[in-house]
Amino acid sequence: MIEEWRLIDKGPYRAAHNMALDEVIATAVRKDTAPPTLRLYGWEVPSVSIGYFQKIRDVNIEYCIERNIPIVRRPTGGRAILHDMELTYSFSVKTTSGVFSKGLLDSYKKISNALGSALSKIGLSPELKLSRETRHSSPITHNLKSPLCFQSTSYGEITIKNMKVIGSAQKRWPDGLLQQGSVPFVIDRDEVAKVFRLKSSDGGEITGLKEILPDLDPEDLKDAIKISFEEIFDIRLISSSPSQEELSLAEELEARKYLSHHWNFQR
């Protein structure tokens, strides 16, 4: 019998709620109260997420306050993203056995294979970075001076003509993982430069999918991701909603953690 995973696609939420819901879903998956879950979502307003280990000084806080741009710290690592015109995904799965039990780089590769397959289905030619770096550089990422996720390319991430099109980061526990990723459609380079105090708004290492495919329908990308996950992992994705318990726990976690100054500005 084919294994069934859960697909949640319930539209945009506020920044803090998105992070809380992702963490709550990952916890449910690790506890076996929910199957592996792929969540597709958006953001109610342009928002900044920063990586778990990232310094808050990488963000122009005053500018964000002036423009009412929420700032939230992710549970996953990586670097900052200005979320706006994009599709965001999260994927939660157990790692104690099965296809995702072989470590960080292997899980990055497998998830990226599915995402790359989806991009191929909508007519793009993605390239998957699968090389390890030398001992003189990081095994996961390049361009360590930049605060921006999309100014670096990590192992397992996807580029088109040497421009990054999906930025991803992962949180791992002994029994499971949460991977979060951003798939931009259009990039406001001027706004990105202001939010992160960049000297240039060129953004030469990043592109949005609609800058390559102007007529791209986001629903077509969602369909392609669903089909690719089913094909790559030999499973069936069942459209679902978060459980009432997950929604209640997410509201509590949002208020206690992801809306708190201590969590978001702790570093």
Secondary structure, 3 states (H helix, E strand, C coil): CCEEEEEEEEEEECHHHHHHHHHHHHHHHHCCCCCCEEEEEEECCCEEEECCCCCHHHCCHHHHHHCCCCEEECCCCCCEEEECCEEEEEEEEECCCHHHCCCHHHHHHHHHHHHHHHHHHCCCCCEECCCCCCCCCCCCCCCCCCCEHHHCCCCCCEEECCEEEEEEEEEEECCEEEEEEEEECCCCHHHHHHHCCCCCCCCCCECCHHHHCCCCCHHHHHHHHHHHHHHHHCEEEEEECCCHHHHHHHHHHHHHHHCCHHHHCCC
